[in-house]
Amino acid sequence: MTSDKKIVVIGAGISGLTTAYLLFKEGYDVIALEQNDKVGGSIETVSAEGFLFDRGPNSGLETTPLIQQLVKDLNLEDQFVYANREGNKRYILRDEHLHALPMSPPAFFKTKLFSNKAKLRLFAEPFIGRSKDGYYQSIAEFVNRRLGKEFLDYAINPFVAGVYAGRPEELSVKSAFPKLYALEEDYGGLIIGSIRSIRKRKKSKEVSKQSAKMFSFKDGMKILPESMAEKLGSRISTNAEVTSIRKTGDGSFGVTYRDGKQNITLLADVILSTVPAYKAAELFSQLDDDLVKHLNQIYYPPVLVLYLVYEKNVVGQPLDGFGFLIPEKEQKSFLGAIWSSVIFPNRSDDTKAAFTLFIGGSRDAGFVDDVEQLVIDRARREFEIIMKISAEPVLTAKRFWPKAIPQYNLGYVEHENFFDHFEKDNKGIVLSGNYRGGISIGDCIKNSELVAQKIKNLL
Ligand SMILES: Cc1cc2nc3c(=O)[nH]c(=O)nc-3n(C[C@H](O)[C@H](O)[C@H](O)COP(=O)(O)OP(=O)(O)OC[C@H]3O[C@@H](n4cnc5c(N)ncnc54)[C@H](O)[C@@H]3O)c2cc1C
């Protein structure tokens, strides 16, 4: 049964759009307000003259069946693409060489990415007991204890940079990697847990991030948000920046937004905020000081995304993988690079190779104090040496994200608990977005389904 009560969704990134779309599809009275002149939030694609640059996420992982359901609903079957087989091969830089991340036991024993000592150390993992409190334990402490320092430095450190643009010393293992922590908590270890949890997941139809397939769209990631916005039609307004939220006294809310020069106030029975935490802090400033404090404490490091295109024949490194990540110990001025044109079609014409580099994150947030062109030149030079590139790029583009990705740092559980309590005490306000329930596109989509259910329960 639907309801005639009004739901106002603030923000039309993937979180806001997916929830709005799911509710709209079931006949709920939903309106989405987006401050920008386009939808998608962090998802941005630009393309011209045969090149395609995804300025935010380059791909998603198909961790929930809802993704296929959306693709079908939105008639995106022709647009949807899985990464090429090459996408499974990932490299890590060590001692100026790219080493393929081993994906099988024989490859693991052969690789030069880890020393023999580090390899032997893994055998101790099943015998290491459980730890105490994952919320206050960093991913670095967790991995160091279970798998050893070298595995932390050359597998987890670059992986964490690739996912969160973060540092393992700062991220809470239980908040940032809940499934990893659960392997220890539920099964007593990572190796035994990985084996046993496969059986459990098969029953629930959920797919782990390790085995989920990577996907995108022929015309870039923006296709997904744009298609949802098209279905929402007049139910979504762009250029509509929400400036304040107040309680009306009868259990509903007044949501004021700027539409060009005029202010418009909508009455809402439920407000769903999907804006970044620091933006939500502004919106709820008149409602709850403690909420504002929690939201403002969430750290978003800066990231510069650099897009470089070269003639294919000047690239000496074989292009047979997803790209590479750089451990902090290697002291380079960027975090890693995706070989965009190798994994997805349409990213450049066949004679060119397109790459996406990531600079900054928590590891190197100070880069913003340097002259941007110097930062770009430095990363480019290092990249060209690693990739054995012998000529200048034919095309360069960039996108600076001053506050890129929320860091689920140590003690993040206090924010998570506070948000739960806040929603209980303020019936009708729901807080969502990538600072709750995971930062990946897959997690945001999965979470949107739970949020839509939470809203239905409120009405
Ligand atoms: C550079 C980069 C690379 C990434 N790479 C990947 C990747 O490869 N794979 C992956 O899975 N994830 C990746 N991510 C993470 C993922 O893209 C994001 O976590 C996800 O897109 C966030 O979606 P969201 O809807 O929660 O928030 P957002 O995308 O931030 O959307 C929030 C929306 O709210 C709007 N808004 C803000 N204030 C107001 C207001 N006052 N009124 C109205 N609207 C407002 C904003 O304009 C925005 O559109 C990446 C992120 C970045 C930044």
The ligand as an ORCA input file, in Angstrom:
! r2SCAN-3c Opt
* xyz 0 1
  C      37.189     10.611     -7.493
  C      36.289      9.512     -7.032
  C      36.445      8.237     -7.533
  C      35.613      7.212     -7.105
  N      35.757      5.965     -7.667
  C      34.865      4.983     -7.354
  C      34.863      3.747     -8.078
  O      35.631      3.554     -9.030
  N      33.957      2.791     -7.713
  C      33.053      2.988     -6.710
  O      32.270      2.077     -6.415
  N      33.012      4.167     -6.028
  C      33.874      5.162     -6.323
  N      33.813      6.380     -5.693
  C      32.825      6.561     -4.608
  C      31.417      6.805     -5.124
  O      31.463      7.444     -6.371
  C      30.638      7.694     -4.162
  O      30.741      7.219     -2.835
  C      29.153      7.760     -4.533
  O      28.994      8.129     -5.879
  C      28.467      8.760     -3.596
  O      27.109      8.908     -3.942
  P      26.110      9.695     -2.995
  O      24.833      9.822     -3.723
  O      26.072      9.074     -1.648
  O      26.774     11.153     -2.772
  P      27.119     12.261     -3.841
  O      27.516     11.662     -5.117
  O      28.076     13.176     -3.147
  O      25.735     13.033     -4.064
  C      25.251     14.018     -3.205
  C      24.461     15.025     -4.026
  O      23.916     16.009     -3.150
  C      23.951     17.266     -3.817
  N      23.833     18.327     -2.821
  C      24.746     18.756     -1.916
  N      24.249     19.756     -1.162
  C      22.994     19.978     -1.605
  C      21.963     20.878     -1.221
  N      22.130     21.761     -0.234
  N      20.777     20.857     -1.888
  C      20.570     19.962     -2.905
  N      21.513     19.086     -3.302
  C      22.700     19.077     -2.651
  C      25.286     17.236     -4.530
  O      25.354     18.209     -5.548
  C      25.305     15.812     -5.052
  O      24.728     15.706     -6.322
  C      34.612      7.456     -6.121
  C      34.442      8.748     -5.605
  C      35.254      9.779     -6.065
  C      35.041     11.172     -5.548
*
